[in-house]
């Protein structure tokens, strides 16, 4: 497991490719890929955490996470935004190892919790997260931003 360093844009781009293939959303992850300058800013932001699992010089899985600084106390939370494993590498403990690596990073940053959401029906993700954490029933809402690219569904 490799934490993606601030100067390793190529590894982040390879992770984007892996996400697109693993989620069967190639266009989403590769059709309008951010510029190198944007990716460098993201990697240098301090709040983005990328972790990649590499085998035979190819990214086979990874995590994209964000550290969220809290305002009510001096602490932070880590949000797993994406976690994907290439189809040929599933059921080998890689996802658990990625989360263990993220737990180390979270501890080093003084975070008090890691959280993630899973879609109903995504039984492999639900099983993984149930094994590692406490399940909470919540509702998720997308709120459209005026003049933005995201629309309510």
C-alpha positions in Angstrom: 0.0 0.0 0.0 1.5 3.3 -1.1 0.2 6.7 0.2 0.3 8.9 -2.9 2.9 11.6 -2.4 2.3 15.2 -3.3 4.5 14.9 -6.4 3.1 11.6 -7.7 0.5 12.8 -10.2 1.1 9.7 -12.4 0.1 7.4 -9.6 -3.1 9.4 -8.9 -3.9 9.3 -12.6 -3.4 5.5 -12.6 -5.7 5.3 -9.6 -8.4 7.2 -11.6 -8.1 4.7 -14.4 -8.5 1.8 -11.9 -11.6 3.5 -10.4 -13.2 4.0 -13.8 -12.7 0.3 -14.7 -13.6 -1.1 -11.3 -16.8 0.9 -11.1 -17.6 0.5 -14.8 -17.7 4.3 -15.0 -14.7 4.9 -17.4 -16.2 8.1 -18.7 -16.8 9.6 -15.3 -13.2 9.0 -14.1 -11.4 9.5 -17.4 -13.6 11.4 -19.8 -12.9 14.9 -18.3 -9.8 14.2 -16.3 -8.5 17.1 -14.2 -5.3 18.8 -15.4 -1.9 18.0 -13.9 -1.9 21.4 -12.2 -5.3 20.6 -10.5 -4.1 17.2 -9.4 -0.9 18.7 -8.0 -3.0 21.2 -6.0 -5.2 18.4 -4.7 -2.2 16.3 -3.7 -0.6 19.3 -2.0 -3.8 20.4 -0.3 -3.2 18.5 3.0 -6.8 17.3 3.2 -6.7 14.7 0.3 -5.5 11.2 1.1 -4.8 8.8 -1.8 -3.6 5.3 -1.2 -2.8 2.9 -4.1 -2.1 -0.9 -4.1 0.4 -1.6 -6.9 1.1 -5.0 -8.4 3.5 -5.6 -11.3 3.7 -1.9 -11.8 0.0 -1.5 -12.2 -2.5 0.1 -9.7 -4.9 -2.7 -8.8 -6.9 -0.9 -6.1 -7.0 2.2 -4.0 -8.7 4.7 -1.7 -9.5 8.4 -2.2 -10.3 10.0 1.1 -10.6 13.4 2.6 -9.7 14.8 6.1 -12.5 17.0 7.4 -11.4 19.4 10.1 -14.1 19.8 12.8 -15.1 23.1 14.3 -16.7 21.9 17.6 -13.4 20.3 18.8 -9.8 20.2 17.8 -10.1 16.9 15.8 -10.8 15.6 12.4 -12.7 12.9 10.6 -11.6 10.9 7.5 -14.2 10.3 4.8 -13.6 7.5 2.3 -14.9 8.9 -0.9 -13.9 6.1 -3.2 -12.5 2.6 -2.6 -12.1 0.3 -5.6 -10.5 -3.0 -6.3 -9.8 -4.2 -9.9 -12.1 -7.2 -10.6 -9.2 -9.6 -10.9 -7.9 -8.7 -7.5 -11.1 -8.9 -5.4 -11.6 -11.2 -2.4 -7.9 -11.2 -1.5 -8.0 -8.9 1.5 -6.8 -5.8 -0.4 -9.7 -3.6 0.7 -9.1 -4.5 4.3 -5.4 -3.7 4.0 -6.2 -0.4 2.3 -8.4 0.6 5.2 -5.8 -0.6 7.7 -3.3 1.7 6.0 -5.9 4.6 6.1 -6.4 3.9 9.9 -2.6 4.4 10.4 -2.7 7.7 8.5 -5.8 8.8 10.4 -4.2 8.0 13.7 -1.0 10.0 12.7 -3.3 13.0 11.8 -5.2 12.8 15.1 -8.5 11.9 13.5 -11.1 10.3 15.7 -13.1 8.3 13.1 -13.2 7.2 9.5 -16.5 7.1 7.9 -17.8 5.8 4.5 -21.1 5.3 2.8 -22.3 2.3 0.8 -25.1 2.1 -1.7 -28.0 -0.2 -0.9 -27.5 -3.3 -2.9 -23.7 -3.1 -2.9 -23.5 -6.2 -0.8 -19.7 -6.7 -1.0 -19.1 -3.1 0.2 -21.7 -3.5 2.9 -20.1 -6.7 4.1 -16.7 -5.2 4.2 -17.7 -2.1 6.1 -19.9 -4.1 8.5 -16.8 -6.3 9.3 -14.7 -3.2 10.1 -17.1 -0.7 11.6 -20.5 0.2 13.1 -23.4 0.5 10.7 -25.6 3.5 10.9 -28.8 4.0 9.0 -28.7 7.5 7.3 -30.2 9.3 4.4 -28.0 10.9 1.8 -29.2 14.0 -0.2 -27.7 15.7 -3.2 -28.5 19.4 -3.2 -28.2 21.1 -6.6 -25.9 24.1 -6.8 -27.2 27.0 -8.9 -25.2 27.3 -12.1 -23.3 24.2 -11.1 -22.7 20.9 -12.9 -24.6 18.7 -10.3 -28.4 18.5 -10.6 -30.9 16.9 -8.2 -31.9 13.4 -9.3 
